[in-house]
Amino acid sequence: MKGDGYLYQRAGSPNWYIGYSVNGINKQISAKTADKEVAQKQLRKLVGDAAVGIFEVGSKAERVTLAQAFEALETDYEANDNRSSRLIVRVKQHVCSFFGENAKLSKVTKTRIQQYIAHRRTQLVKWNGDEKPPSIATINGELRLLRRAFNVLVEAKRLSHDDVPHFNIEVSKEEPRKNFVEPADFAKLVECLPNDLKDPAAFLYHSGCRVNEMASLEWRDVDLENGSFTFRRENVKTKEARTILLSDDDELLAILKRQAARRNPDRAFVFLRDGRKLDDDTREMPSEPIGDIRKAWKNACKLAGLNERLTRHDFRRSAARNFARAGIPREFAKKLTGHKTDSMYERYNITADEELRSASAQASKYVSERIAAAQQKQREERPELLN
C-alpha cells in the first residue's frame, strides 16, 4: 500500500527510488541500488523507523537554507571573477521575499517555482516612467541564477542531483529590442550630452563594445603609437580578451588621442568624468570613473527629440548594423563587437523595416528585369509565339 511507502524507477536509471511519509510530509530518496530486494529492505526500515519517530533526514536539501545557497553562489562568483554579483543581490531579494530567506531548499519545488513565476508576473516595475510586469526574459534570468545556486551546492557535495528541482525556463515570445540610432540621430544626441560624456558615447557608437568594456578601459590597455587597444578578459563578459587595431584615420583613435590630451595622470581609466565644480565655474580635472549616467542620457534623448527608451546598449546594436551596412564580413564584425556566436550577433544585427522594404524592392526589380529580358529574347527567337 502507498501508505506503507513504495518503490519506483525513473526513466533511464536502473536504480530504485523510495517514496514514504514522515509526519505527513512525502519524501522521495534514491535507494542507490538496482536490486529491488535490497531497496525493499531499505523501504521497510525507513517506514518502520518513521512510525516510531526515528528517522534520518531524507534529503540534504532540508539542511540548507536559501540564504546559504545564495551565499555559496556569491562565493562561487567571486572565485570565478564573475561580475554579476550585483545581479545576485537583486535576484536574492525577489526569491527570498517569496520563499523566505530561511526557507529550506526542500521547499523550492517545481510547483512552488511555477507559483513564483505567476507571482512575479503580477508585480509591476517602473521602466522609463511606465509600470509593467517584468519580462519573461527577466524572470528566466532569475530562475537560471537560482538553478546555478543549486548546482554550486551539488558541486560542493552539499546537495545531491535528486535535490535539484525542475526549473521550467519558459521560452520567451518577446521580440528582441529593435532600437537603433542612425548616424544623424547620434549627431543630435551627442551634442546634447555633457562634454565629459561626448567621447565615451562616441566610443560606444563607433566600436560596438559593451558599456562596461568602455568604462573599464585603462591606459595600460592602449597603444597610441601603434594604434591599438585591448579589452582585458577580466573586463569582458565572454572572458576572452580582444585587441582592436586602428588605422590613422579611425575615429576611435581620434577619440583616444583627445582623451590622452585631457588625461589625469593620477587615474588609470581612459574615460573619466570631470570633477566637482569650482568657485570660478570651472571643474576639477577629470577624476571620476564613468558610473551611472542614466539621468544625463535620458535628458540628452529628450533634448535631441529622440526616443527616451533608447539605452546605451542600443549603440551596440546600431554598431552591428553599421558594420553590416559598411560591408564588413560577419567574422570580422564579430571580432569587433566581441560576439562569440552567429546567433547572438544576429540578435544585434537586426534589419530595420525600411531596409527590408528596400531589399524587397531591389529583389523584385532584379527579378522583373530578368524576366522581361528573357521574354524579349524569346519573342525575338520565336516570333511565332506572338499573337
Order of alpha helices (4+ residues) and beta strands (2+ residues): beta-beta-beta-alpha-alpha-alpha-alpha-beta-beta-alpha-alpha-alpha-alpha-beta-beta-beta-alpha-beta-beta-alpha-alpha-alpha-alpha-alpha
